[in-house]
Amino acid sequence: MSITNSRVPERIPFLRPVYLALHNHAETLMRVLCGVIFSVHGFPKIMDPYKAVGLVEGLGFYPGAFWSPLLSFTEFFAGILIAVGFLTRPAAVAATVILLVTVYAHWVHMGQGYSGAEKSILWVAMTIFFAVRGANSQSIDAKLGRQF
C-alpha cells in the first residue's frame, strides 16, 4: 500500500515530496532492521540451541530440550524471513509470541515491571505491525504476488 496525496499532512506542504518519496522506503527500513536485529539476537542461541533449556524450564516451558531449540531457530529464522519479506506475517506472528513471553518474563517472572519489559513491548508493537500489515511492495512476498 502506497501513500496517497490525500494522506500527506498539509501542515508542512513543502515536505509533501519527501513524505511521498520515502513512505515505502521507511517501512522497508523498519522491516529490515526488525528482522536483522531479531536474527542477530537469535544467532548465539542457534550456535548452542540447548543452552536456554534452564531458562525456558524456569519460565514453565517443559521439556526444555524441545522449547530451547524451538526458541533458537524461531528467533534466528523468523528474523531472516521478516528482513527479506518472505512469509512475513507468519514469521512476525512467531516473533510476537516469543516477545510476549519475554514481556512476561521481565515484567512478572523477574519482577522488573515496566522498566524491564519496555524494550520487549516496543518489539511486540513492531512485530504486531508486520503480522497485521504484512510486507510492503519491496519484499519477496510482493514479488511473488502473495501476502501470506
Short mmCIF file of the C-alpha atoms (twelve columns), coordinates in Angstrom:
data_MODEL
# 
_entry.id   MODEL 
# 
loop_
_atom_site.group_PDB 
_atom_site.id 
_atom_site.type_symbol 
_atom_site.label_atom_id 
_atom_site.label_alt_id 
_atom_site.label_comp_id 
_atom_site.label_asym_id 
_atom_site.label_seq_id 
_atom_site.Cartn_x 
_atom_site.Cartn_y 
_atom_site.Cartn_z 
_atom_site.pdbx_PDB_model_num 
ATOM 1   C CA . MET A 1   0.000  0.000   0.000  1 
ATOM 2   C CA . SER A 2   1.472  3.314   -1.000 1 
ATOM 3   C CA . ILE A 3   0.748  6.672   0.491  1 
ATOM 4   C CA . THR A 4   -1.638 8.871   -1.449 1 
ATOM 5   C CA . ASN A 5   -1.587 12.625  -1.808 1 
ATOM 6   C CA . SER A 6   -4.701 12.860  0.372  1 
ATOM 7   C CA . ARG A 7   -2.886 11.195  3.289  1 
ATOM 8   C CA . VAL A 8   0.006  13.668  3.317  1 
ATOM 9   C CA . PRO A 9   -0.434 16.306  6.044  1 
ATOM 10  C CA . GLU A 10  -0.969 19.838  4.787  1 
ATOM 11  C CA . ARG A 11  0.684  21.455  7.806  1 
ATOM 12  C CA . ILE A 12  4.093  21.457  6.178  1 
ATOM 13  C CA . PRO A 13  3.317  21.440  2.450  1 
ATOM 14  C CA . PHE A 14  6.901  21.782  1.247  1 
ATOM 15  C CA . LEU A 15  7.663  18.348  2.783  1 
ATOM 16  C CA . ARG A 16  4.980  16.601  0.683  1 
ATOM 17  C CA . PRO A 17  7.530  15.338  -1.888 1 
ATOM 18  C CA . VAL A 18  9.728  13.963  0.902  1 
ATOM 19  C CA . TYR A 19  6.816  12.113  2.505  1 
ATOM 20  C CA . LEU A 20  5.704  10.694  -0.818 1 
ATOM 21  C CA . ALA A 21  9.213  9.619   -1.804 1 
ATOM 22  C CA . LEU A 22  10.190 7.989   1.496  1 
ATOM 23  C CA . HIS A 23  6.950  6.346   2.648  1 
ATOM 24  C CA . ASN A 24  7.630  2.826   1.344  1 
ATOM 25  C CA . HIS A 25  11.362 3.076   1.982  1 
ATOM 26  C CA . ALA A 26  10.814 3.957   5.649  1 
ATOM 27  C CA . GLU A 27  8.564  0.926   6.143  1 
ATOM 28  C CA . THR A 28  11.059 -1.307  4.356  1 
ATOM 29  C CA . LEU A 29  13.883 0.031   6.530  1 
ATOM 30  C CA . MET A 30  11.863 -0.698  9.671  1 
ATOM 31  C CA . ARG A 31  11.096 -4.261  8.473  1 
ATOM 32  C CA . VAL A 32  14.711 -4.976  7.511  1 
ATOM 33  C CA . LEU A 33  16.084 -3.599  10.785 1 
ATOM 34  C CA . CYS A 34  13.471 -5.512  12.780 1 
ATOM 35  C CA . GLY A 35  14.388 -8.755  11.045 1 
ATOM 36  C CA . VAL A 36  18.150 -8.297  11.069 1 
ATOM 37  C CA . ILE A 37  18.292 -7.287  14.727 1 
ATOM 38  C CA . PHE A 38  15.981 -10.154 15.743 1 
ATOM 39  C CA . SER A 39  18.105 -12.600 13.743 1 
ATOM 40  C CA . VAL A 40  21.375 -11.266 15.191 1 
ATOM 41  C CA . HIS A 41  19.855 -11.639 18.662 1 
ATOM 42  C CA . GLY A 42  18.995 -15.265 17.863 1 
ATOM 43  C CA . PHE A 43  22.354 -16.132 16.274 1 
ATOM 44  C CA . PRO A 44  24.208 -17.016 19.512 1 
ATOM 45  C CA . LYS A 45  21.265 -19.202 20.516 1 
ATOM 46  C CA . ILE A 46  21.384 -21.119 17.255 1 
ATOM 47  C CA . MET A 47  25.085 -21.847 17.856 1 
ATOM 48  C CA . ASP A 48  24.080 -23.696 21.039 1 
ATOM 49  C CA . PRO A 49  20.339 -24.402 20.779 1 
ATOM 50  C CA . TYR A 50  20.196 -26.264 24.104 1 
ATOM 51  C CA . LYS A 51  21.833 -23.507 26.135 1 
ATOM 52  C CA . ALA A 52  18.472 -21.960 27.099 1 
ATOM 53  C CA . VAL A 53  16.971 -25.190 28.488 1 
ATOM 54  C CA . GLY A 54  17.192 -23.924 32.073 1 
ATOM 55  C CA . LEU A 55  15.759 -20.545 31.096 1 
ATOM 56  C CA . VAL A 56  12.696 -21.924 29.312 1 
ATOM 57  C CA . GLU A 57  12.033 -24.511 32.014 1 
ATOM 58  C CA . GLY A 58  12.366 -21.753 34.618 1 
ATOM 59  C CA . LEU A 59  9.529  -19.978 32.810 1 
ATOM 60  C CA . GLY A 60  7.423  -23.149 32.904 1 
ATOM 61  C CA . PHE A 61  8.010  -24.476 29.381 1 
ATOM 62  C CA . TYR A 62  8.678  -28.214 29.637 1 
ATOM 63  C CA . PRO A 63  10.515 -30.057 28.218 1 
ATOM 64  C CA . GLY A 64  13.255 -27.506 27.827 1 
ATOM 65  C CA . ALA A 65  15.039 -29.777 25.342 1 
ATOM 66  C CA . PHE A 66  12.112 -29.112 22.958 1 
ATOM 67  C CA . TRP A 67  11.434 -25.428 23.680 1 
ATOM 68  C CA . SER A 68  15.032 -24.200 23.771 1 
ATOM 69  C CA . PRO A 69  15.897 -25.216 20.169 1 
ATOM 70  C CA . LEU A 70  12.472 -24.021 19.010 1 
ATOM 71  C CA . LEU A 71  13.176 -20.631 20.576 1 
ATOM 72  C CA . SER A 72  16.632 -20.531 18.981 1 
ATOM 73  C CA . PHE A 73  15.518 -21.433 15.481 1 
ATOM 74  C CA . THR A 74  12.449 -19.221 15.604 1 
ATOM 75  C CA . GLU A 75  14.405 -16.139 16.643 1 
ATOM 76  C CA . PHE A 76  17.055 -16.659 14.004 1 
ATOM 77  C CA . PHE A 77  14.931 -17.740 11.038 1 
ATOM 78  C CA . ALA A 78  11.906 -15.535 11.754 1 
ATOM 79  C CA . GLY A 79  14.310 -12.595 11.759 1 
ATOM 80  C CA . ILE A 80  15.681 -13.547 8.358  1 
ATOM 81  C CA . LEU A 81  12.170 -14.047 6.930  1 
ATOM 82  C CA . ILE A 82  10.985 -10.692 8.252  1 
ATOM 83  C CA . ALA A 83  14.084 -8.927  6.916  1 
ATOM 84  C CA . VAL A 84  13.670 -10.219 3.367  1 
ATOM 85  C CA . GLY A 85  9.887  -10.002 3.469  1 
ATOM 86  C CA . PHE A 86  9.120  -13.679 2.817  1 
ATOM 87  C CA . LEU A 87  6.334  -15.336 4.806  1 
ATOM 88  C CA . THR A 88  6.347  -12.048 6.685  1 
ATOM 89  C CA . ARG A 89  3.077  -12.468 8.548  1 
ATOM 90  C CA . PRO A 90  3.723  -15.985 9.918  1 
ATOM 91  C CA . ALA A 91  7.284  -15.028 10.852 1 
ATOM 92  C CA . ALA A 92  6.065  -11.880 12.603 1 
ATOM 93  C CA . VAL A 93  3.400  -13.864 14.491 1 
ATOM 94  C CA . ALA A 94  6.059  -16.330 15.697 1 
ATOM 95  C CA . ALA A 95  8.316  -13.444 16.742 1 
ATOM 96  C CA . THR A 96  5.406  -11.781 18.544 1 
ATOM 97  C CA . VAL A 97  4.706  -14.925 20.570 1 
ATOM 98  C CA . ILE A 98  8.344  -15.128 21.671 1 
ATOM 99  C CA . LEU A 99  8.406  -11.439 22.521 1 
ATOM 100 C CA . LEU A 100 5.197  -11.658 24.557 1 
ATOM 101 C CA . VAL A 101 6.885  -14.371 26.609 1 
ATOM 102 C CA . THR A 102 9.850  -12.033 27.161 1 
ATOM 103 C CA . VAL A 103 7.462  -9.299  28.304 1 
ATOM 104 C CA . TYR A 104 6.016  -11.749 30.835 1 
ATOM 105 C CA . ALA A 105 9.486  -12.966 31.837 1 
ATOM 106 C CA . HIS A 106 10.804 -9.480  32.548 1 
ATOM 107 C CA . TRP A 107 7.644  -7.952  33.985 1 
ATOM 108 C CA . VAL A 108 6.328  -10.809 36.132 1 
ATOM 109 C CA . HIS A 109 8.850  -13.627 36.441 1 
ATOM 110 C CA . MET A 110 11.899 -11.417 37.060 1 
ATOM 111 C CA . GLY A 111 9.837  -8.752  38.819 1 
ATOM 112 C CA . GLN A 112 11.318 -5.907  36.769 1 
ATOM 113 C CA . GLY A 113 7.976  -4.366  35.881 1 
ATOM 114 C CA . TYR A 114 7.586  -1.960  33.010 1 
ATOM 115 C CA . SER A 115 11.224 -0.843  33.040 1 
ATOM 116 C CA . GLY A 116 12.411 -4.408  32.453 1 
ATOM 117 C CA . ALA A 117 9.834  -5.181  29.788 1 
ATOM 118 C CA . GLU A 118 9.952  -1.834  27.972 1 
ATOM 119 C CA . LYS A 119 12.164 -2.912  25.044 1 
ATOM 120 C CA . SER A 120 10.210 -6.110  24.550 1 
ATOM 121 C CA . ILE A 121 6.966  -4.125  24.463 1 
ATOM 122 C CA . LEU A 122 8.388  -1.940  21.691 1 
ATOM 123 C CA . TRP A 123 9.463  -5.055  19.796 1 
ATOM 124 C CA . VAL A 124 5.978  -6.552  20.225 1 
ATOM 125 C CA . ALA A 125 4.464  -3.403  18.718 1 
ATOM 126 C CA . MET A 126 6.779  -3.670  15.722 1 
ATOM 127 C CA . THR A 127 6.185  -7.366  15.099 1 
ATOM 128 C CA . ILE A 128 2.410  -6.950  15.505 1 
ATOM 129 C CA . PHE A 129 2.592  -4.221  12.849 1 
ATOM 130 C CA . PHE A 130 4.147  -6.682  10.380 1 
ATOM 131 C CA . ALA A 131 1.872  -9.540  11.459 1 
ATOM 132 C CA . VAL A 132 -1.162 -7.398  10.636 1 
ATOM 133 C CA . ARG A 133 0.214  -5.398  7.711  1 
ATOM 134 C CA . GLY A 134 2.491  -7.934  6.076  1 
ATOM 135 C CA . ALA A 135 5.378  -6.795  3.935  1 
ATOM 136 C CA . ASN A 136 5.134  -3.859  1.566  1 
ATOM 137 C CA . SER A 137 5.855  -3.730  -2.159 1 
ATOM 138 C CA . GLN A 138 9.594  -4.027  -1.512 1 
ATOM 139 C CA . SER A 139 9.560  -7.660  -0.388 1 
ATOM 140 C CA . ILE A 140 9.740  -11.208 -1.667 1 
ATOM 141 C CA . ASP A 141 6.079  -11.671 -0.732 1 
ATOM 142 C CA . ALA A 142 5.168  -8.816  -3.082 1 
ATOM 143 C CA . LYS A 143 7.406  -10.141 -5.876 1 
ATOM 144 C CA . LEU A 144 5.603  -13.480 -5.592 1 
ATOM 145 C CA . GLY A 145 2.278  -11.674 -5.684 1 
ATOM 146 C CA . ARG A 146 1.177  -13.165 -2.354 1 
ATOM 147 C CA . GLN A 147 0.760  -11.885 1.147  1 
ATOM 148 C CA . PHE A 148 0.886  -14.820 3.500  1 
# 
